[in-house]
Amino acid sequence: MLMTDSRISSDVTIDGDIKGTSTITVDGTVNGNIQSEGVVIAAEGKVTGNVSAKSFVNEGSIAGKVSAESVELKIGSTNKISLNTKTLSVEPSAFLSGKIKCGG
């Protein structure tokens, strides 16, 4: 079965939880939890809720808990999170506030 990525466009606001099996890219707003193989918050994207994924990349804004094997916080992102990850990459000028558990 071929899995395709999903995109929440910039004009969309979702109030509720999202579950997927591939990568979900958020250009819009999600007020709820996201569970998927991969989660990407694009530069204009905003998530208020928890994220559970193998891979998490944030270029936008998140407030909530993040649990992922690999996390990348990109330039200009806003991250008000409680984070649990194996690997963490934080680029310059990424804002990070909260608790971090990183490693084994």
Contacts in CASP RR format, 6 or more apart in sequence:
PFRMAT RR
TARGET T0000
AUTHOR 0000-0000-0000
METHOD contacts of the structure
MODEL  1
MLMTDSRISSDVTIDGDIKGTSTITVDGTVNGNIQSEGVVIAAEGKVTGN
VSAKSFVNEGSIAGKVSAESVELKIGSTNKISLNTKTLSVEPSAFLSGKI
KCGG
3 21 0 8 1.000
3 22 0 8 1.000
3 37 0 8 1.000
4 22 0 8 1.000
5 22 0 8 1.000
5 23 0 8 1.000
5 24 0 8 1.000
5 25 0 8 1.000
6 20 0 8 1.000
6 22 0 8 1.000
6 23 0 8 1.000
6 24 0 8 1.000
6 25 0 8 1.000
7 24 0 8 1.000
7 25 0 8 1.000
7 27 0 8 1.000
8 14 0 8 1.000
8 18 0 8 1.000
8 24 0 8 1.000
8 25 0 8 1.000
8 26 0 8 1.000
8 27 0 8 1.000
8 28 0 8 1.000
8 30 0 8 1.000
9 27 0 8 1.000
9 28 0 8 1.000
10 27 0 8 1.000
10 28 0 8 1.000
10 44 0 8 1.000
10 45 0 8 1.000
11 28 0 8 1.000
12 27 0 8 1.000
12 28 0 8 1.000
12 29 0 8 1.000
13 28 0 8 1.000
13 29 0 8 1.000
13 30 0 8 1.000
13 31 0 8 1.000
14 29 0 8 1.000
14 30 0 8 1.000
14 31 0 8 1.000
14 32 0 8 1.000
15 31 0 8 1.000
15 32 0 8 1.000
16 30 0 8 1.000
16 31 0 8 1.000
16 32 0 8 1.000
16 33 0 8 1.000
17 32 0 8 1.000
17 33 0 8 1.000
17 34 0 8 1.000
17 35 0 8 1.000
18 24 0 8 1.000
18 30 0 8 1.000
18 32 0 8 1.000
18 33 0 8 1.000
18 34 0 8 1.000
18 35 0 8 1.000
18 36 0 8 1.000
19 34 0 8 1.000
19 35 0 8 1.000
19 36 0 8 1.000
20 35 0 8 1.000
20 36 0 8 1.000
20 37 0 8 1.000
21 36 0 8 1.000
21 37 0 8 1.000
22 36 0 8 1.000
22 37 0 8 1.000
22 38 0 8 1.000
23 36 0 8 1.000
23 37 0 8 1.000
23 38 0 8 1.000
23 39 0 8 1.000
23 40 0 8 1.000
23 55 0 8 1.000
24 34 0 8 1.000
24 36 0 8 1.000
24 38 0 8 1.000
24 39 0 8 1.000
24 40 0 8 1.000
25 40 0 8 1.000
25 41 0 8 1.000
25 42 0 8 1.000
26 34 0 8 1.000
26 39 0 8 1.000
26 40 0 8 1.000
26 41 0 8 1.000
26 42 0 8 1.000
26 45 0 8 1.000
26 46 0 8 1.000
26 47 0 8 1.000
27 42 0 8 1.000
27 44 0 8 1.000
27 45 0 8 1.000
28 42 0 8 1.000
28 44 0 8 1.000
28 45 0 8 1.000
28 46 0 8 1.000
29 45 0 8 1.000
29 46 0 8 1.000
29 47 0 8 1.000
30 46 0 8 1.000
30 47 0 8 1.000
30 48 0 8 1.000
30 49 0 8 1.000
31 48 0 8 1.000
31 49 0 8 1.000
32 47 0 8 1.000
32 48 0 8 1.000
32 49 0 8 1.000
32 50 0 8 1.000
33 49 0 8 1.000
33 50 0 8 1.000
33 51 0 8 1.000
33 52 0 8 1.000
34 47 0 8 1.000
34 49 0 8 1.000
34 50 0 8 1.000
34 51 0 8 1.000
34 52 0 8 1.000
34 53 0 8 1.000
35 51 0 8 1.000
35 52 0 8 1.000
35 53 0 8 1.000
36 52 0 8 1.000
36 53 0 8 1.000
37 53 0 8 1.000
37 54 0 8 1.000
37 55 0 8 1.000
38 53 0 8 1.000
38 54 0 8 1.000
38 55 0 8 1.000
38 56 0 8 1.000
38 68 0 8 1.000
39 51 0 8 1.000
39 53 0 8 1.000
39 55 0 8 1.000
39 56 0 8 1.000
39 57 0 8 1.000
39 68 0 8 1.000
40 56 0 8 1.000
40 57 0 8 1.000
40 58 0 8 1.000
40 59 0 8 1.000
41 47 0 8 1.000
41 57 0 8 1.000
41 58 0 8 1.000
41 59 0 8 1.000
41 60 0 8 1.000
41 61 0 8 1.000
41 62 0 8 1.000
41 77 0 8 1.000
42 59 0 8 1.000
42 60 0 8 1.000
43 59 0 8 1.000
43 60 0 8 1.000
44 60 0 8 1.000
45 59 0 8 1.000
45 60 0 8 1.000
45 61 0 8 1.000
46 60 0 8 1.000
46 61 0 8 1.000
46 62 0 8 1.000
47 61 0 8 1.000
47 62 0 8 1.000
47 63 0 8 1.000
47 64 0 8 1.000
48 62 0 8 1.000
48 63 0 8 1.000
48 64 0 8 1.000
49 62 0 8 1.000
49 63 0 8 1.000
49 64 0 8 1.000
49 65 0 8 1.000
50 64 0 8 1.000
50 65 0 8 1.000
50 66 0 8 1.000
50 67 0 8 1.000
51 62 0 8 1.000
51 64 0 8 1.000
51 65 0 8 1.000
51 66 0 8 1.000
51 67 0 8 1.000
51 68 0 8 1.000
52 67 0 8 1.000
52 68 0 8 1.000
53 67 0 8 1.000
53 68 0 8 1.000
54 68 0 8 1.000
54 69 0 8 1.000
54 70 0 8 1.000
55 68 0 8 1.000
55 69 0 8 1.000
55 70 0 8 1.000
56 66 0 8 1.000
56 68 0 8 1.000
56 70 0 8 1.000
56 71 0 8 1.000
56 72 0 8 1.000
56 85 0 8 1.000
57 71 0 8 1.000
57 72 0 8 1.000
57 74 0 8 1.000
58 71 0 8 1.000
58 72 0 8 1.000
58 73 0 8 1.000
58 74 0 8 1.000
58 77 0 8 1.000
58 79 0 8 1.000
58 94 0 8 1.000
59 74 0 8 1.000
59 75 0 8 1.000
59 76 0 8 1.000
59 77 0 8 1.000
60 74 0 8 1.000
60 76 0 8 1.000
60 77 0 8 1.000
60 78 0 8 1.000
61 77 0 8 1.000
61 78 0 8 1.000
61 79 0 8 1.000
62 77 0 8 1.000
62 78 0 8 1.000
62 79 0 8 1.000
62 80 0 8 1.000
62 81 0 8 1.000
63 80 0 8 1.000
63 81 0 8 1.000
64 80 0 8 1.000
64 81 0 8 1.000
64 82 0 8 1.000
65 81 0 8 1.000
65 82 0 8 1.000
65 83 0 8 1.000
65 84 0 8 1.000
66 81 0 8 1.000
66 82 0 8 1.000
66 83 0 8 1.000
66 84 0 8 1.000
66 85 0 8 1.000
67 83 0 8 1.000
67 84 0 8 1.000
67 85 0 8 1.000
68 84 0 8 1.000
68 85 0 8 1.000
69 85 0 8 1.000
69 86 0 8 1.000
69 87 0 8 1.000
70 85 0 8 1.000
70 86 0 8 1.000
70 87 0 8 1.000
71 83 0 8 1.000
71 85 0 8 1.000
71 87 0 8 1.000
71 88 0 8 1.000
71 89 0 8 1.000
72 89 0 8 1.000
72 91 0 8 1.000
73 79 0 8 1.000
73 88 0 8 1.000
73 89 0 8 1.000
73 90 0 8 1.000
73 91 0 8 1.000
73 94 0 8 1.000
73 96 0 8 1.000
74 91 0 8 1.000
74 94 0 8 1.000
75 91 0 8 1.000
75 92 0 8 1.000
75 93 0 8 1.000
75 94 0 8 1.000
76 91 0 8 1.000
76 93 0 8 1.000
76 94 0 8 1.000
76 95 0 8 1.000
77 91 0 8 1.000
77 94 0 8 1.000
77 95 0 8 1.000
78 95 0 8 1.000
79 94 0 8 1.000
79 95 0 8 1.000
79 96 0 8 1.000
79 97 0 8 1.000
80 97 0 8 1.000
80 98 0 8 1.000
81 96 0 8 1.000
81 97 0 8 1.000
81 98 0 8 1.000
81 99 0 8 1.000
82 98 0 8 1.000
82 99 0 8 1.000
83 98 0 8 1.000
83 99 0 8 1.000
83 100 0 8 1.000
83 101 0 8 1.000
83 102 0 8 1.000
84 101 0 8 1.000
85 100 0 8 1.000
85 101 0 8 1.000
85 102 0 8 1.000
85 103 0 8 1.000
86 102 0 8 1.000
86 103 0 8 1.000
86 104 0 8 1.000
87 102 0 8 1.000
87 103 0 8 1.000
88 100 0 8 1.000
88 102 0 8 1.000
90 96 0 8 1.000
END
